[in-house]
Amino acid sequence: MGVVVSLEDSKKRPDASVEPLVALVAADMERVNALILGKAGSDVTMIPEVANHLISSGGKRLRPMLTLASAQMCGYEGDGHVKLAMAVEFMHTATLLHDDVVDESDMRRGRLAARKLWGNQASVLVGDFLLGQAFRTMVEVGSLQALGILSDAAAVIAEGEVMQLAAAKNVATTEDEYLAVIRAKTAALFSAAAEVGPIIAGRGRDEEAAFRSYGTNLGIAFQLIDDALDYGGSSAALGKNVGDDFREGKITLPVVLAYRRGSDEDRAFWKRCLQDGGAVEGDLARAIDLLRGRRAIETTVERARHYGAMACDALAPFKDGPHKRALLEVVEFCVSRVH
């Protein structure tokens, strides 16, 4: 099912693309990809098999591209940004392997999740291996500050996962509580990926803070659009089955809003389906109708555009140039995926 989201915004860019960013970092990204393949290798046969299953599955690699672009934009010369970008991608891949186990997901990026092919234990342990390789590579860069930023992000991401687990199936979750989860679980890595660029380039605190804010707000916007797409996108756009959040009993912002705005009958429905695990055939369609009726999907997209605007504002002090324009277009791409 598609969702027609009506937003009165003359600046809306449904044709926005990540291609300008891809083009700017293409040469460095080739080096990152080569490093990824090398660092995913191991004499333990199962490790590269599991790792490469996910690494080669066609993700956009947006997070490592943010590291490369921010470093380039800040005039960095060297190869540290390539190593940090690889580390960022390994951190992300590790969290996906772990997430699929926790969520009992069957699909990832349009393919069977690694846990369905090799089992939960292998998925967790290979995720741990990738985290270890990520930190090894960070140390090679020699920037204690960059290592600190990415180490903090790893801890915050884990906290976000536990926060989400604690709030799982709790339909009374507030919007603030949910935003705290995605700020930790998703936005922390976007933030760190963007911030380490100016750090290794030796720029000042103002530029570090600007990229940190850009990454944080982009990450929140990105996740909110994912939340909206789960109830109205396509499997191709999501890289997983539409409605997976509903089937897994996940409380996301559209549900939080619909529950708050709903009638007693509505709230009883959400409790039965998500909190009690009593969803049956046809309930997903009803859930989508309720979300639309309470404008929950539209509001989620509006929230995403708000955070997207904050991400763009964070880069306002920088001079115009191809990197700045590409990073601004990435924001528009992320929030335009519902169209």
C-alpha positions as CSV (number, residue, x, y, z in Angstrom):
1,M,0.0,0.0,0.0
2,G,1.2,3.5,-0.7
3,V,0.7,6.5,1.4
4,V,-0.1,9.9,-0.2
5,V,1.3,12.4,2.2
6,S,0.1,15.9,1.6
7,L,2.6,18.5,2.9
8,E,2.2,22.1,2.0
9,D,5.9,22.7,1.4
10,S,7.0,24.5,-1.7
11,K,10.6,23.4,-1.1
12,K,9.7,19.7,-1.2
13,R,12.1,17.8,-3.4
14,P,10.8,14.4,-4.3
15,D,13.5,14.2,-7.0
16,A,16.3,14.6,-4.4
17,S,19.1,12.1,-4.6
18,V,22.2,10.9,-2.9
19,E,24.0,10.8,-6.2
20,P,25.8,14.1,-5.9
21,L,27.3,12.9,-2.6
22,V,28.1,9.5,-4.1
23,A,30.0,11.2,-7.0
24,L,32.0,13.5,-4.6
25,V,33.2,10.6,-2.5
26,A,33.4,7.9,-5.2
27,A,37.2,7.6,-5.2
28,D,37.5,7.4,-1.5
29,M,34.6,5.1,-1.3
30,E,36.4,2.6,-3.5
31,R,39.2,2.6,-1.0
32,V,36.7,2.1,1.8
33,N,35.1,-0.8,0.0
34,A,38.4,-2.5,-0.5
35,L,39.3,-2.0,3.1
36,I,35.9,-3.4,4.1
37,L,36.5,-6.6,2.1
38,G,40.0,-6.9,3.6
39,K,39.0,-6.4,7.2
40,A,36.0,-8.7,6.9
41,G,38.4,-11.6,6.1
42,S,39.2,-14.3,8.6
43,D,40.6,-17.8,8.7
44,V,37.4,-18.8,10.4
45,T,35.3,-19.5,7.2
46,M,31.9,-18.6,8.7
47,I,33.0,-15.0,9.6
48,P,33.5,-13.7,6.0
49,E,30.5,-15.7,4.8
50,V,28.1,-14.1,7.3
51,A,29.7,-10.6,7.1
52,N,29.8,-10.5,3.3
53,H,26.2,-11.7,3.1
54,L,25.1,-8.3,4.7
55,I,28.0,-6.2,3.4
56,S,27.3,-7.1,-0.2
57,S,23.5,-6.7,0.1
58,G,23.3,-3.3,-1.4
59,G,23.0,-0.8,1.4
60,K,23.5,2.9,0.5
61,R,26.5,3.2,2.9
62,L,25.3,6.6,3.8
63,R,27.0,6.8,7.2
64,P,30.6,6.2,5.8
65,M,29.9,8.6,3.0
66,L,29.1,11.3,5.7
67,T,32.5,10.7,7.2
68,L,34.2,11.0,3.8
69,A,32.3,14.1,2.8
70,S,32.7,15.9,6.1
71,A,36.4,15.3,6.1
72,Q,36.7,16.4,2.5
73,M,34.6,19.5,3.1
74,C,36.9,20.4,6.0
75,G,40.0,20.1,3.8
76,Y,41.4,16.9,5.3
77,E,44.4,15.4,3.6
78,G,45.4,11.8,4.5
79,D,43.8,8.4,4.7
80,G,42.4,8.5,8.2
81,H,38.9,9.4,6.9
82,V,38.9,6.2,4.8
83,K,39.7,4.1,7.8
84,L,37.1,5.8,10.0
85,A,34.5,5.4,7.3
86,M,35.2,1.7,7.2
87,A,34.9,1.5,11.0
88,V,31.6,3.4,10.8
89,E,30.2,0.9,8.3
90,F,31.4,-2.1,10.4
91,M,29.7,-0.6,13.5
92,H,26.5,-0.2,11.5
93,T,26.7,-3.7,10.0
94,A,27.3,-5.1,13.5
95,T,24.2,-3.4,14.9
96,L,22.1,-4.8,12.0
97,L,23.2,-8.3,12.7
98,H,22.4,-7.9,16.4
99,D,19.1,-6.1,15.7
100,D,17.8,-8.9,13.5
101,V,18.4,-11.4,16.3
102,V,16.8,-9.2,18.9
103,D,13.8,-8.4,16.6
104,E,13.6,-12.0,15.2
105,S,13.6,-10.4,11.8
106,D,13.5,-12.7,8.7
107,M,14.5,-10.1,6.0
108,R,17.2,-7.5,5.8
109,R,17.7,-5.3,2.7
110,G,15.4,-7.5,0.6
111,R,17.3,-10.8,1.4
112,L,17.0,-13.4,4.1
113,A,18.6,-12.1,7.3
114,A,21.9,-13.7,8.3
115,R,20.3,-15.3,11.3
116,K,17.9,-17.2,9.1
117,L,20.8,-18.7,7.2
118,W,23.5,-19.2,9.9
119,G,21.5,-18.9,13.1
120,N,21.3,-16.4,15.9
121,Q,24.6,-17.3,17.6
122,A,26.7,-16.8,14.4
123,S,25.0,-13.5,13.7
124,V,25.8,-12.2,17.2
125,L,29.4,-13.4,17.2
126,V,30.2,-12.1,13.7
127,G,28.7,-8.8,14.7
128,D,31.1,-8.8,17.7
129,F,34.0,-9.6,15.3
130,L,33.1,-6.6,13.1
131,L,32.9,-4.3,16.1
132,G,36.4,-5.5,17.1
133,Q,37.7,-4.8,13.6
134,A,36.1,-1.4,13.7
135,F,37.9,-0.4,16.9
136,R,41.2,-1.9,15.7
137,T,41.0,0.3,12.6
138,M,40.0,3.4,14.6
139,V,43.2,3.0,16.7
140,E,45.3,2.9,13.5
141,V,44.1,6.4,12.7
142,G,45.8,7.8,15.8
143,S,43.1,10.3,16.8
144,L,42.2,9.8,20.4
145,Q,39.3,12.3,20.0
146,A,37.8,10.5,17.0
147,L,38.2,7.2,18.9
148,G,36.4,8.7,21.8
149,I,33.5,10.0,19.7
150,L,33.0,6.6,18.0
151,S,33.4,4.7,21.2
152,D,30.8,6.8,22.9
153,A,28.5,6.2,19.9
154,A,28.9,2.4,20.3
155,A,27.9,2.6,24.0
156,V,25.0,4.9,23.2
157,I,23.7,2.7,20.5
158,A,23.7,-0.3,22.8
159,E,21.9,1.8,25.4
160,G,19.3,2.7,22.8
161,E,18.8,-1.0,22.0
162,V,18.2,-1.8,25.7
163,M,15.9,1.2,26.0
164,Q,13.9,-0.1,23.1
165,L,13.8,-3.5,24.6
166,A,12.5,-2.1,27.9
167,A,9.8,-0.2,26.1
168,A,8.9,-3.0,23.7
169,K,5.2,-3.6,23.3
170,N,4.4,-0.7,25.7
171,V,1.7,1.2,23.8
172,A,1.7,3.9,26.5
173,T,5.2,5.0,25.3
174,T,5.3,8.8,25.0
175,E,6.7,10.7,22.0
176,D,9.6,12.0,24.1
177,E,10.5,8.5,25.2
178,Y,10.4,7.2,21.7
179,L,12.6,10.0,20.4
180,A,15.1,9.3,23.1
181,V,15.3,5.7,21.8
182,I,15.9,6.7,18.2
183,R,18.3,9.5,19.2
184,A,20.4,6.8,20.8
185,K,19.7,3.8,18.5
186,T,19.9,5.5,15.1
187,A,21.0,9.1,15.3
188,A,24.2,8.5,17.5
189,L,26.0,6.8,14.6
190,F,24.9,9.4,12.0
191,S,26.2,12.1,14.4
192,A,29.6,10.4,15.1
193,A,30.1,9.6,11.4
194,A,29.7,13.3,10.5
195,E,31.6,14.7,13.4
196,V,34.9,12.7,13.0
197,G,35.5,14.4,9.7
198,P,36.2,17.9,11.1
199,I,38.0,16.3,14.1
200,I,40.7,14.6,12.0
201,A,40.9,17.7,9.8
202,G,41.8,19.7,12.9
203,R,39.0,22.1,12.7
204,G,37.6,23.9,15.7
205,R,34.8,23.1,18.1
206,D,32.2,25.1,16.2
207,E,32.6,23.0,13.1
208,E,32.6,19.8,15.1
209,A,29.4,20.9,16.8
210,A,27.8,21.8,13.4
211,F,28.5,18.4,11.9
212,R,27.4,16.7,15.1
213,S,24.1,18.5,15.0
214,Y,23.7,17.8,11.2
215,G,24.3,14.1,11.8
216,T,22.0,13.8,14.8
217,N,19.1,15.6,13.2
218,L,19.6,13.7,9.9
219,G,19.6,10.4,11.8
220,I,16.3,11.2,13.6
221,A,14.6,12.3,10.3
222,F,15.9,9.2,8.6
223,Q,14.4,6.9,11.3
224,L,11.1,8.7,11.4
225,I,10.7,8.3,7.7
226,D,11.5,4.6,8.1
227,D,8.7,4.4,10.7
228,A,6.3,6.0,8.3
229,L,7.3,3.8,5.4
230,D,6.7,0.6,7.4
231,Y,3.0,1.4,7.3
232,G,2.9,2.8,3.8
233,G,6.0,2.2,1.7
234,S,7.1,-0.7,-0.3
235,S,9.4,-3.6,0.5
236,A,11.8,-2.4,-2.1
237,A,12.1,1.0,-0.4
238,L,12.4,-0.5,3.0
239,G,14.6,-3.5,2.4
240,K,12.3,-5.5,4.6
241,N,8.6,-6.5,4.5
242,V,6.1,-3.7,4.9
243,G,4.4,-4.1,8.2
244,D,7.3,-5.8,9.9
245,D,7.2,-3.3,12.8
246,F,3.6,-4.1,13.4
247,R,4.1,-7.9,13.2
248,E,7.1,-7.6,15.6
249,G,5.0,-5.5,18.1
250,K,7.3,-2.5,17.7
251,I,6.1,0.8,19.1
252,T,7.1,3.5,16.6
253,L,6.1,7.1,16.4
254,P,3.0,6.6,14.1
255,V,1.7,4.1,16.7
256,V,2.5,6.4,19.6
257,L,0.5,9.2,17.9
258,A,-2.4,7.1,16.8
259,Y,-2.7,5.6,20.3
260,R,-2.7,9.0,22.0
261,R,-5.2,10.5,19.5
262,G,-7.4,7.4,19.3
263,S,-10.7,6.4,20.9
264,D,-11.0,3.8,23.7
265,E,-11.8,1.3,20.9
266,D,-8.7,2.3,19.0
267,R,-6.5,1.9,22.0
268,A,-7.9,-1.5,22.8
269,F,-7.0,-2.5,19.2
270,W,-3.4,-1.4,19.6
271,K,-3.1,-3.1,23.0
272,R,-4.4,-6.4,21.6
273,C,-2.2,-6.3,18.5
274,L,1.1,-4.9,19.9
275,Q,1.1,-5.3,23.6
276,D,-0.7,-8.6,23.9
277,G,0.6,-10.1,20.6
278,G,-2.9,-10.9,19.5
279,A,-2.8,-9.6,15.9
280,V,-4.7,-11.7,13.4
281,E,-5.2,-11.6,9.6
282,G,-6.5,-8.2,8.5
283,D,-5.2,-6.3,11.5
284,L,-2.4,-4.7,9.6
285,A,-4.9,-3.2,7.1
286,R,-7.0,-1.9,10.0
287,A,-3.9,-0.5,11.7
288,I,-3.0,1.5,8.5
289,D,-6.6,2.8,8.3
290,L,-6.4,4.0,12.0
291,L,-3.0,5.6,11.4
292,R,-4.4,7.5,8.4
293,G,-7.5,8.4,10.2
294,R,-5.5,9.9,13.1
295,R,-3.0,11.6,10.7
296,A,-0.3,9.7,12.5
297,I,1.8,9.0,9.3
298,E,1.4,12.5,8.1
299,T,2.5,13.9,11.5
300,T,5.5,11.5,11.6
301,V,6.6,12.9,8.2
302,E,6.1,16.4,9.4
303,R,8.3,15.7,12.4
304,A,10.9,14.2,10.1
305,R,10.9,17.4,8.0
306,H,11.3,19.4,11.2
307,Y,14.5,17.5,12.1
308,G,15.6,17.6,8.5
309,A,15.3,21.4,8.6
310,M,17.4,21.5,11.7
311,A,20.1,19.4,10.0
312,C,20.2,21.8,7.1
313,D,20.4,24.8,9.5
314,A,23.4,23.2,11.2
315,L,25.4,23.6,7.9
316,A,24.2,27.2,7.3
317,P,27.5,28.8,8.5
318,F,29.6,27.0,5.9
319,K,30.3,28.5,2.6
320,D,28.4,27.2,-0.4
321,G,30.1,24.5,-2.4
322,P,29.5,21.1,-3.9
323,H,30.0,19.2,-0.6
324,K,27.5,21.4,1.3
325,R,25.0,21.2,-1.5
326,A,25.3,17.4,-1.6
327,L,24.9,17.1,2.2
328,L,21.8,19.3,2.1
329,E,20.4,17.2,-0.8
330,V,20.9,14.0,1.3
331,V,18.6,15.5,3.9
332,E,15.9,16.2,1.3
333,F,16.4,12.7,-0.1
334,C,15.9,11.1,3.3
335,V,12.7,12.9,4.1
336,S,11.3,12.6,0.5
337,R,11.4,8.8,0.5
338,V,7.6,8.7,1.2
339,H,6.7,10.2,-2.1
